[in-house]
Amino acid sequence: FVNNQPNPRDEHGHGTHVAGIVAAQAFNQKGIAGVAFNTKIMAIRAAQYSGILTVQDIAEGIIYATEKGADVINMSFGGYQYSQIVVDALEVALSQAVLVAAAGNDGYRLPLYPARLPYVIAVMATDSTNRFTWFSNGGGDIGAPGESIMSTLPGNRYAKWSGTSMATPVVSGVAALVRSYFWQRD
């Protein structure tokens, strides 16, 4: 949605790292295996080169994913400002997709938007002892590993990153596995 390019290019590695946590290929003797390694992912870049996301780009990305049939929408981003345009897009997406969002990394009591919305699964980060990390915002729905998470980066590289952005795709991967098992929506 940024620059209207059909093949989104990851400028900072964040999207590639998140995608690897969900769907990195298994059994190839390389790197890591994603939580739901047999799932298909739809890469949607809504962040500007600077890393800033606009509400217009976020909403357009959500609508695009919905129109293309996404079963799970991972949102490893957030902010403290409520946006009606994003809420409208999410309410459309809710009819078919599980919505999963990062709680935030500021150590505050409440999660960011869109994780703060009642129909979005808000993911907090846990450490290796299953305790919430010092940086994770609270008030979420679930905790998942989010500290020193190994995943993919552009250029066939790997790195350990920390944040609720890394915990969110763990939950999205599990949601994708559940959706694949319960494929009949009736």
N, CA and C of each residue as an Amber inpcrd file, in Angstrom:
protein
   558
   0.8190000  -1.1940000   0.0000000   0.0000000   0.0000000   0.0000000
   0.8490000   1.2370000   0.0000000   2.0840000   1.0790000   0.4250000
   3.0180000   2.1850000   0.2970000   3.5880000   2.1070000  -1.1150000
   3.4820000   3.1680000  -1.8520000   3.9730000   3.2650000  -3.2280000
   3.2030000   2.3790000  -4.2130000   2.1140000   1.7540000  -3.7810000
   1.2750000   0.9080000  -4.6360000   2.0760000  -0.1090000  -5.4420000
   3.0120000  -0.7760000  -4.8130000   3.8200000  -1.7840000  -5.4810000
   3.2510000  -3.1700000  -5.2090000   3.1290000  -4.0040000  -6.2650000
   2.5510000  -5.3380000  -6.0710000   3.4480000  -6.2790000  -5.2640000
   4.7410000  -6.0360000  -5.2480000   5.6670000  -6.8630000  -4.4820000
   6.3020000  -6.0050000  -3.3910000   5.7530000  -6.0630000  -2.1810000
   6.2700000  -5.1890000  -1.1240000   7.7090000  -5.5410000  -0.7660000
   8.5100000  -4.5300000  -0.6170000   9.9020000  -4.7110000  -0.2450000
  10.0540000  -4.3000000   1.2140000  10.6590000  -5.1770000   1.9770000
  10.8640000  -4.9230000   3.3940000  12.0990000  -4.0450000   3.5670000
  11.8850000  -2.8140000   3.9760000  12.9780000  -1.8450000   4.0920000
  13.7730000  -1.9790000   5.3870000  13.1760000  -2.5570000   6.4250000
  13.8270000  -2.5850000   7.7350000  13.9890000  -3.9890000   8.3230000
  13.3860000  -4.9920000   7.7140000  13.4790000  -6.3490000   8.2260000
  12.3520000  -6.7460000   9.1550000  11.5880000  -5.7840000   9.6460000
  10.5150000  -6.0720000  10.6040000   9.4910000  -7.0450000  10.0140000
   9.0040000  -6.7730000   8.8280000   8.0000000  -7.6320000   8.2010000
   8.5190000  -9.0240000   7.9140000   9.7580000  -9.1220000   7.4670000
  10.3590000 -10.4260000   7.1830000  10.5500000 -11.2210000   8.4660000
  10.9350000 -10.5460000   9.5290000  11.1110000 -11.2130000  10.8240000
   9.7670000 -11.7530000  11.3230000   8.7280000 -10.9440000  11.2290000
   7.3870000 -11.3560000  11.6410000   6.8990000 -12.5250000  10.7730000
   7.0710000 -12.4100000   9.4680000   6.6200000 -13.4670000   8.5440000
   7.3260000 -14.7880000   8.8250000   8.6120000 -14.7340000   9.1350000
   9.3470000 -15.9600000   9.4380000   8.8320000 -16.6640000  10.6740000
   8.4370000 -15.9000000  11.6780000   7.9020000 -16.5030000  12.9010000
   6.6280000 -17.2820000  12.5880000   5.8070000 -16.7610000  11.6990000
   4.5740000 -17.4490000  11.3280000   4.8520000 -18.6190000  10.3990000
   5.6110000 -18.4000000   9.3200000   5.5690000 -19.3550000   8.2090000
   6.9100000 -19.7540000   7.6120000   8.0290000 -19.5780000   8.3120000
   9.3010000 -20.0310000   7.7510000   9.2130000 -21.5200000   7.4460000
   9.7510000 -21.9070000   6.3080000   9.6640000 -23.2860000   5.8380000
  10.3780000 -24.2370000   6.7920000   9.7960000 -25.3980000   6.9830000
  10.3750000 -26.4270000   7.8510000  11.0600000 -27.5000000   7.0120000
  11.8560000 -28.3090000   7.6480000  12.4960000 -29.4890000   7.0560000
  13.3910000 -29.1620000   5.8630000  14.0210000 -27.9910000   5.8770000
  14.9220000 -27.6370000   4.7810000  16.3660000 -27.4560000   5.2670000
  16.6440000 -27.8310000   6.4940000  17.9660000 -27.7100000   7.1020000
  18.5060000 -26.2760000   7.0650000  17.6000000 -25.2930000   7.0950000
  18.0100000 -23.8960000   7.1120000  17.2930000 -23.1860000   8.2450000
  18.0050000 -22.3590000   8.9490000  17.4220000 -21.4100000   9.8820000
  16.4150000 -21.9460000  10.8610000  15.1740000 -21.5340000  10.6890000
  14.1130000 -21.8220000  11.6430000  12.9100000 -22.4380000  10.9340000
  11.9510000 -22.8850000  11.7140000  10.6470000 -23.3160000  11.1940000
   9.5890000 -22.4330000  11.8450000   8.6780000 -21.9310000  11.0400000
   7.6090000 -21.0860000  11.5620000   6.5920000 -21.8820000  12.3560000
   5.8330000 -21.1840000  13.1690000   4.7920000 -21.8060000  13.9900000
   3.7990000 -22.5630000  13.1070000   3.4300000 -21.9840000  11.9930000
   2.4750000 -22.6010000  11.0510000   3.1480000 -22.6680000   9.6810000
   4.2020000 -23.4810000   9.5900000   5.0790000 -23.4700000   8.4270000
   4.4290000 -23.9020000   7.1200000   3.2540000 -24.5070000   7.1580000
   2.5670000 -24.8860000   5.9200000   1.5280000 -23.8690000   5.4730000
   1.4240000 -22.7600000   6.1590000   0.4350000 -21.7560000   5.7820000
   0.9740000 -20.8360000   4.7030000   0.0620000 -20.2270000   3.9850000
   0.4220000 -19.2060000   3.0160000   0.2870000 -17.8550000   3.6960000
   1.2200000 -16.9640000   3.4140000   1.1210000 -15.6240000   3.9670000
   0.9670000 -14.6210000   2.8330000   0.3430000 -13.5260000   3.1540000
   0.1220000 -12.4340000   2.2140000   0.8940000 -11.2290000   2.7630000
   1.9820000 -10.8980000   2.1210000   2.7900000  -9.7740000   2.5950000
   2.1350000  -8.4570000   2.1920000   1.8420000  -7.6480000   3.1800000
   1.2500000  -6.3320000   2.9370000   2.1030000  -5.3120000   3.6780000
   2.6970000  -4.4040000   2.9380000   3.5350000  -3.3700000   3.5460000
   2.7330000  -2.0910000   3.6830000   2.5100000  -1.6930000   4.9160000
   1.7670000  -0.4610000   5.1830000   2.6540000   0.6230000   5.7730000
   3.9070000   0.3060000   6.0530000   4.8040000   1.2860000   6.6700000
   5.5950000   2.0520000   5.6140000   5.7550000   3.3300000   5.8610000
   6.5970000   4.1680000   5.0100000   8.0650000   3.7510000   5.1960000
   8.9490000   4.2420000   4.3400000  10.3760000   3.9440000   4.4510000
  10.9070000   4.2820000   5.8440000  10.3830000   5.3490000   6.4320000
  10.8160000   5.7910000   7.7590000  10.3440000   4.8600000   8.8740000
   9.4370000   3.9470000   8.5520000   8.8660000   3.0660000   9.5610000
   7.5420000   3.5620000  10.1020000   7.1180000   4.7510000   9.6960000
   5.8500000   5.3350000  10.1400000   4.7020000   4.7080000   9.3530000
   3.6190000   4.4120000  10.0550000   2.4160000   3.8910000   9.4130000
   1.3340000   4.9620000   9.4750000   0.6440000   5.1860000   8.3700000
  -0.4860000   6.1040000   8.3750000  -1.7700000   5.3070000   8.5360000
  -2.7960000   5.9350000   9.1010000  -4.0620000   5.2240000   9.2760000
  -4.6610000   4.8530000   7.9290000  -4.4600000   5.6730000   6.9220000
  -4.9710000   5.3700000   5.5770000  -4.3220000   4.1000000   5.0270000
  -2.9910000   3.9860000   5.1420000  -2.2910000   2.7950000   4.6540000
  -2.6880000   1.5520000   5.4370000  -2.8480000   1.6980000   6.7480000
  -3.2650000   0.5590000   7.5730000  -4.6540000   0.0890000   7.1410000
  -5.5910000   1.0060000   7.0270000  -6.9640000   0.6510000   6.6500000
  -6.9940000   0.0050000   5.2690000  -6.2610000   0.5600000   4.3120000
  -6.2350000  -0.0170000   2.9610000  -5.6390000  -1.4170000   2.9800000
  -4.6020000  -1.6320000   3.7800000  -4.0090000  -2.9570000   3.8960000
  -4.9680000  -3.9750000   4.4870000  -5.7210000  -3.5690000   5.4960000
  -6.7020000  -4.4640000   6.1150000  -7.8140000  -4.8100000   5.1280000
  -8.3100000  -3.8260000   4.4250000  -9.3680000  -4.0730000   3.4320000
  -8.8570000  -4.9820000   2.3250000  -7.6430000  -4.7400000   1.8420000
  -7.0620000  -5.5870000   0.8030000  -6.9730000  -7.0360000   1.2810000
  -6.4390000  -7.2410000   2.5000000  -6.3220000  -8.5950000   3.0420000
  -7.6840000  -9.2580000   3.1540000  -8.6770000  -8.5050000   3.5600000
 -10.0330000  -9.0330000   3.6860000 -10.5850000  -9.4300000   2.3250000
 -10.4290000  -8.5590000   1.3460000 -10.9250000  -8.8440000  -0.0040000
 -10.2380000 -10.0490000  -0.6270000  -8.9860000 -10.2890000  -0.2750000
  -8.2330000 -11.4240000  -0.8200000  -8.4290000 -12.6970000  -0.0050000
  -9.2860000 -12.6480000   1.0290000  -9.6570000 -13.8590000   1.7540000
  -8.7870000 -14.2370000   2.9380000  -8.1020000 -13.2950000   3.5470000
  -7.2590000 -13.6090000   4.7040000  -8.0900000 -14.2280000   5.8280000
  -7.5720000 -15.2920000   6.4110000  -8.2220000 -15.9490000   7.5490000
  -7.7400000 -15.3830000   8.8750000  -6.5040000 -14.9000000   8.8930000
  -5.8990000 -14.3110000  10.0840000  -5.1850000 -13.0390000   9.6200000
  -5.3470000 -11.9630000  10.3580000  -4.6270000 -10.7280000  10.0560000
  -3.7310000 -10.4030000  11.2480000  -2.4190000 -10.4900000  11.0080000
  -1.4120000 -10.1800000  12.0230000  -1.0780000  -8.6950000  11.9370000
  -1.1730000  -8.0090000  13.0620000  -0.8650000  -6.5760000  13.1030000
   0.2250000  -6.3330000  14.1410000   1.4700000  -6.4810000  13.7130000
   2.6180000  -6.2360000  14.5870000   2.9740000  -4.7560000  14.5470000
   2.0160000  -3.9470000  14.9440000   2.1720000  -2.4940000  15.0080000
   1.1090000  -1.9550000  15.9330000   1.1700000  -0.6790000  16.1980000
   0.1280000  -0.0530000  17.0000000   0.4920000   1.3640000  17.3690000
  -0.4770000   2.0350000  17.9430000  -0.2840000   3.4090000  18.3800000
  -1.2900000   3.7530000  19.4620000  -1.1080000   4.9040000  20.0650000
  -1.9720000   5.3030000  21.1710000  -3.1900000   6.0910000  20.7260000
  -3.2910000   6.3850000  19.4540000  -4.4050000   7.1830000  18.9400000
  -5.4730000   6.2870000  18.3250000  -6.7100000   6.4440000  18.7480000
  -7.8510000   5.7510000  18.1660000  -8.0760000   6.2990000  16.7530000
  -8.3900000   5.4180000  15.8010000  -8.6530000   5.8410000  14.4260000
  -9.9410000   5.1880000  13.9270000 -10.9220000   5.9930000  13.5770000
 -12.1890000   5.4580000  13.0890000 -12.0230000   4.7340000  11.7580000
 -11.1440000   5.2180000  10.8820000 -10.9570000   4.5630000   9.5860000
 -10.3800000   3.1550000   9.7640000  -9.4670000   2.9890000  10.7140000
  -8.9160000   1.6610000  10.9900000  -9.9780000   0.7780000  11.6370000
 -10.7360000   1.3290000  12.5640000 -11.8180000   0.5750000  13.2020000
 -12.8310000   0.1000000  12.1550000 -13.2040000   0.9710000  11.2380000
 -14.1480000   0.5840000  10.1820000 -13.6000000  -0.5750000   9.3530000
 -12.3290000  -0.5150000   8.9910000 -11.7150000  -1.5920000   8.2060000
 -11.6760000  -2.8990000   9.0060000 -11.3400000  -2.8050000  10.2870000
 -11.2760000  -3.9990000  11.1300000 -12.6500000  -4.6200000  11.3310000
 -13.6760000  -3.7940000  11.4430000 -15.0260000  -4.3350000  11.6120000
 -15.4860000  -5.0890000  10.3690000 -15.0420000  -4.6770000   9.1960000
 -15.3160000  -5.4300000   7.9730000 -14.5330000  -6.7450000   7.9990000
 -13.2590000  -6.6780000   8.3640000 -12.4020000  -7.8630000   8.3870000
 -12.8650000  -8.8970000   9.4030000 -13.4490000  -8.4370000  10.4930000
 -13.8820000  -9.3300000  11.5620000 -14.8790000 -10.3800000  11.0890000
 -15.5990000 -10.0900000  10.0200000 -16.5750000 -11.0470000   9.5160000
 -15.9360000 -12.3280000   8.9880000 -14.6420000 -12.3020000   8.7050000
 -14.0020000 -13.5010000   8.1570000 -12.6470000 -13.8380000   8.7570000
 -12.0140000 -12.9010000   9.4300000 -10.6400000 -13.1200000   9.8670000
 -10.4860000 -12.9900000  11.3740000  -9.5270000 -13.7390000  11.8980000
  -9.0910000 -13.5700000  13.2770000  -8.1260000 -12.3870000  13.2710000
  -8.3430000 -11.4390000  14.1580000  -7.5330000 -10.2230000  14.2050000
  -6.6060000 -10.2880000  15.4160000  -5.2950000 -10.1690000  15.1620000
  -4.2920000 -10.3190000  16.2050000  -3.3590000  -9.1150000  16.1440000
  -3.1240000  -8.4470000  17.2990000  -2.2960000  -7.2380000  17.2950000
  -1.3610000  -7.1840000  18.4960000  -0.2540000  -6.4860000  18.2980000
   0.7600000  -6.2870000  19.3290000   0.2690000  -5.3200000  20.4020000
   0.5050000  -5.6580000  21.6670000   0.0840000  -4.8070000  22.7800000
   0.9480000  -3.5520000  22.8960000   2.2100000  -3.6300000  22.5030000
   3.1110000  -2.4790000  22.5840000   4.2830000  -2.7390000  23.4980000
   5.3170000  -1.9220000  23.3400000   6.5940000  -2.1560000  24.0130000
   7.0220000  -1.0220000  24.9360000   6.0680000  -0.3280000  25.5320000
   6.4050000   0.8110000  26.3730000   6.2320000   0.5310000  27.8660000
   5.8700000  -0.6980000  28.2220000   5.6810000  -1.0340000  29.6250000
   4.4820000  -0.3680000  30.2720000   3.5510000   0.1180000  29.4630000
   2.3610000   0.7710000  29.9990000   1.3170000  -0.2580000  30.4060000
   0.3330000   0.2090000  31.1610000  -0.7110000  -0.6640000  31.6910000
  -1.6760000  -1.1490000  30.6190000  -1.9270000  -0.3350000  29.5920000
  -2.9020000  -0.6790000  28.5500000  -2.2180000  -0.9370000  27.2220000
  -2.8330000  -1.7840000  26.3810000  -2.2600000  -2.0330000  25.0540000
  -2.5040000  -0.8640000  24.0970000  -1.7780000  -0.8870000  23.0080000
  -1.9420000   0.0730000  21.9270000  -3.2310000  -0.2090000  21.1560000
  -3.6020000   0.7080000  20.2630000  -4.6140000   0.4240000  19.2450000
  -3.8920000  -0.1650000  18.0500000  -4.3940000  -1.1430000  17.3770000
  -5.7290000  -1.7130000  17.4640000  -5.8840000  -2.8250000  18.5060000
  -4.8020000  -3.1940000  19.2080000  -4.9050000  -4.2720000  20.1980000
  -5.8980000  -3.9550000  21.3040000  -6.1340000  -2.6960000  21.5670000
  -7.0380000  -2.2900000  22.6470000  -8.5100000  -2.5390000  22.3040000
  -8.8050000  -2.7590000  21.0450000 -10.2000000  -2.9840000  20.6320000
 -10.6780000  -4.3430000  21.1420000 -11.9250000  -4.4590000  21.5680000
 -12.3950000  -5.6910000  22.2120000 -12.4440000  -6.9190000  21.3090000
 -12.4920000  -6.7490000  20.0140000 -12.5810000  -7.8870000  19.0950000
 -11.2420000  -8.2310000  18.4440000 -10.1710000  -7.6210000  18.9370000
  -8.8160000  -7.9050000  18.4700000  -8.0760000  -8.6210000  19.6000000
  -7.3830000  -9.7160000  19.2800000  -6.5860000 -10.4180000  20.2830000
  -5.3230000  -9.5980000  20.5350000  -5.1860000  -9.0800000  21.7550000
  -4.0450000  -8.2570000  22.1380000  -2.9580000  -9.1490000  22.7250000
  -1.7670000  -9.1140000  22.1210000  -0.6880000 -10.0270000  22.5040000
   0.4100000  -9.2820000  23.2650000   0.6910000  -9.7850000  24.4540000
   1.7820000  -9.2780000  25.2780000   2.9740000 -10.2170000  25.1290000
   4.1750000  -9.7300000  25.4220000   5.3930000 -10.5310000  25.2690000
   5.8160000 -11.1560000  26.5960000   6.2370000 -12.4170000  26.5160000
   6.7860000 -13.1140000  27.6800000   8.2590000 -13.4220000  27.4300000
   8.9750000 -13.7020000  28.5310000  10.3900000 -14.0540000  28.4210000
  10.5560000 -15.5710000  28.5250000  11.7890000 -16.0340000  28.6640000
  12.0630000 -17.4710000  28.6870000  11.5310000 -18.1610000  29.9420000
  11.1350000 -17.3930000  30.9630000  10.5610000 -17.9800000  32.1780000
   9.0360000 -17.8660000  32.1940000   8.4450000 -17.4910000  31.0580000
   6.9890000 -17.3160000  30.9090000   6.4360000 -16.1780000  31.7460000
   7.2830000 -15.2200000  32.0920000   6.8320000 -14.0000000  32.7610000
   6.7420000 -12.9020000  31.7180000   5.8710000 -11.9470000  31.9670000
   5.7790000 -10.8280000  31.0370000   7.0820000 -10.0470000  31.0620000
   7.5220000  -9.6290000  29.8930000   8.7780000  -8.8880000  29.7990000
   8.6170000  -7.5010000  30.4130000   9.7260000  -6.8810000  30.7250000
   9.7220000  -5.5380000  31.3070000   9.1670000  -4.5090000  30.3380000
   9.2830000  -4.7720000  29.0510000   8.8720000  -3.7830000  28.0520000
   7.4320000  -3.9350000  27.5940000   6.8400000  -5.0810000  27.7820000
   5.5080000  -5.3460000  27.2200000   4.4270000  -4.5000000  27.8930000
   3.5890000  -3.9010000  27.0690000   2.3920000  -3.2570000  27.6180000
   1.5000000  -4.3410000  28.2010000   0.7060000  -3.9790000  29.1710000
  -0.2100000  -4.9130000  29.8070000  -1.6080000  -4.7980000  29.2370000
  -2.5450000  -5.4080000  29.9270000  -3.9470000  -5.3170000  29.5550000
  -4.3390000  -6.1190000  28.3420000  -3.4720000  -6.9920000  27.8940000
  -3.7560000  -7.7920000  26.7070000  -4.5790000  -9.0240000  27.0220000
  -4.8090000  -9.8100000  25.9940000  -5.6060000 -11.0330000  26.1210000
  -4.7620000 -12.2700000  26.3520000  -3.5190000 -12.2510000  25.8530000
  -2.6830000 -13.4450000  25.8980000  -1.2240000 -13.0390000  25.8440000
  -0.3750000 -13.8710000  26.4210000   1.0610000 -13.6630000  26.3290000
   1.6730000 -14.7370000  25.4630000   2.7510000 -14.3850000  24.7660000
   3.4730000 -15.3340000  23.9230000   4.9520000 -14.9520000  23.9470000
   5.8380000 -15.9010000  23.6200000   7.2650000 -15.5790000  23.6210000
   7.5640000 -14.3590000  22.7490000   8.2870000 -13.3980000  23.3290000
   8.6010000 -12.1790000  22.6020000   9.9710000 -11.6170000  22.9300000
  10.8100000 -12.4010000  23.5610000  12.1500000 -11.9250000  23.9100000
  13.1950000 -12.8100000  23.2410000  14.0970000 -12.1780000  22.4950000
  15.1800000 -12.8780000  21.7800000  14.6390000 -13.9780000  20.8680000
  13.7090000 -13.6060000  20.0200000  13.0790000 -14.5580000  19.1060000
  13.8610000 -14.6020000  17.7970000  14.3680000 -15.7730000  17.4540000
  15.1260000 -15.9660000  16.2170000  14.1490000 -16.0450000  15.0440000
  14.4560000 -15.2890000  13.9890000  13.6440000 -15.3760000  12.7810000
  14.4340000 -14.8490000  11.5820000  13.7550000 -14.8280000  10.4690000
  14.3450000 -14.4730000   9.1830000  14.5100000 -12.9620000   9.0210000
  15.4710000 -12.5970000   8.1780000  15.6740000 -11.2170000   7.7590000
  15.9420000 -11.2180000   6.2530000  15.7480000 -10.0870000   5.5970000
  16.0710000 -10.0320000   4.1610000  17.5390000 -10.4140000   3.9140000
  17.7970000 -10.9390000   2.7270000  19.1660000 -11.3050000   2.3680000
  19.6190000 -12.6200000   2.9590000  18.6810000 -13.5380000   3.1980000
  19.0110000 -14.8650000   3.7500000  19.7610000 -14.7780000   5.0730000
  19.3270000 -13.8570000   5.9170000  19.9410000 -13.6930000   7.2350000
  18.9250000 -14.0430000   8.3170000  19.4400000 -14.1850000   9.5320000
  18.6200000 -14.4810000  10.7000000  19.0960000 -13.6110000  11.8520000
  18.1710000 -13.3000000  12.7560000  18.5320000 -12.5150000  13.9330000
  17.5200000 -12.7500000  15.0420000  17.9450000 -12.4750000  16.2770000
  17.0560000 -12.5200000  17.4310000  16.5920000 -11.1020000  17.7220000
  15.2930000 -10.9190000  17.7080000  14.6980000  -9.6280000  18.0380000
  13.7080000  -9.8260000  19.1720000  13.4130000  -8.7470000  19.8780000
  12.4670000  -8.7760000  20.9890000  11.3740000  -7.7420000  20.7740000
  10.1720000  -8.0640000  21.2580000   9.0610000  -7.1260000  21.2050000
   7.7300000  -7.8360000  21.0900000   6.6750000  -7.0940000  21.3350000
   5.3470000  -7.6820000  21.1510000   5.0890000  -7.9390000  19.6700000
   5.8410000  -7.2910000  18.7960000   5.7590000  -7.5940000  17.3620000
   6.2300000  -9.0100000  17.0630000   7.0930000  -9.5650000  17.9070000
   7.5640000 -10.9360000  17.7340000   6.6210000 -11.9340000  18.4160000
   5.9550000 -11.5060000  19.4740000   4.9930000 -12.3710000  20.1630000
   3.7130000 -12.5200000  19.3470000   3.3120000 -11.4610000  18.6700000
   2.0520000 -11.4620000  17.9140000   2.0160000 -12.5410000  16.8310000
   3.0640000 -12.7270000  16.0200000   2.9830000 -13.7770000  15.0030000
   2.9790000 -15.1990000  15.5730000   3.4410000 -15.3730000  16.8060000
   3.3060000 -16.6870000  17.4450000   1.8200000 -16.9990000  17.6030000
   1.0660000 -16.0350000  18.1050000  -0.3790000 -16.2170000  18.2810000
  -1.0770000 -16.3060000  16.9320000  -0.6610000 -15.4910000  15.9690000
  -1.2550000 -15.5670000  14.6260000  -1.0020000 -16.9230000  13.9850000
   0.1900000 -17.4760000  14.1970000   0.4900000 -18.8100000  13.6740000
  -0.4020000 -19.8720000  14.2770000  -0.6180000 -19.7920000  15.5880000
  -1.5260000 -20.7430000  16.2430000  -2.9490000 -20.5530000  15.7110000
  -3.3730000 -19.3040000  15.5340000  -4.7100000 -19.0400000  14.9820000
  -4.8350000 -19.6310000  13.5770000  -3.7860000 -19.5340000  12.7820000
  -3.8080000 -20.1120000  11.4290000  -3.9380000 -21.6330000  11.4940000
  -3.2450000 -22.2600000  12.4370000  -3.3590000 -23.7200000  12.5900000
  -4.7710000 -24.1200000  13.0010000  -5.3490000 -23.3680000  13.9330000
  -6.7140000 -23.6670000  14.3690000  -7.6870000 -23.4710000  13.2090000
  -7.5380000 -22.3650000  12.4680000  -8.4220000 -22.1140000  11.3130000
  -8.2790000 -23.2000000  10.2640000  -7.0750000 -23.7410000  10.0670000
  -6.8980000 -24.8010000   9.0700000  -7.5490000 -26.1040000   9.5240000
  -7.5770000 -26.3460000  10.8330000  -8.2150000 -27.5540000  11.3580000
  -9.7350000 -27.4370000  11.2840000 -10.2450000 -26.2760000  11.6610000
 -11.6800000 -26.0110000  11.6140000 -11.9850000 -25.1950000  10.3570000
 -11.7580000 -25.8030000   9.2140000 -11.8660000 -25.0780000   7.9430000
 -13.2960000 -24.8000000   7.5420000 -14.2550000 -25.5670000   8.0460000
 -15.6550000 -25.3090000   7.7350000 -16.1640000 -24.2000000   8.6390000
 -16.6230000 -23.1090000   8.0400000 -17.0090000 -21.9520000   8.8440000
 -18.4820000 -21.9560000   9.2100000 -19.2340000 -22.9330000   8.7780000
 -20.6630000 -22.9740000   9.0850000 -20.9120000 -23.5190000  10.4620000
